Amino acid sequence: MSFGCNEMEKYDRLEIRCPRLGGEVTFAYCKQESGNLPCPRIITCWRAYIPVEAYLKETLTQEEWNRCFNRPPKGKVDTIFELVEAAKKRKASPP
């Protein structure tokens, strides 16, 4: 299965409850939660709704895949600090 950019963009506004943040987030957020990488939990969270793993395998390089999915999980405090910093950067960037 091949995924064009527009094909997966139709899912960007879908929302689910994020187990890490405790609130609703969009698929678009999950695709770039870690800056230029998706959230490490994106496959677990979204696989029941959309073909997320196949899409990511097609769009990420092997290095990006390894950086995202083949690393030890971070602690909750580290994750919170990273999320706060990412939110500050997004807020500071002009639209």
C-alpha positions, 0 to 999 in steps of 0.5 A: 500500500502506498500513501500519498501525503494527501491520503494521510492528511485526511486523518490529521484532525481525528482526535483520541485521548493521549495516554501520556498527556491525559487529554485529546490530541489530533493525529497531526499532533502525534505525527510531530510530537517529538519535533520532526519525529512522531510520538513513540506511542503513535502506532499503539494509539492509532493502529486500531483506527488507521494504517499508521504503521504502514504509513510511517514505514513508508515515510520515515527513514530507517534512522528516523524509525530507529530514533523514534521506536528503537530507543528506551522509554523516557521517564515521565518527568523528562517527557513532561519537560520535553513537551513543555519545551516543544509547546513553547517553541510552537507558541513562539513560532509565527503561524 
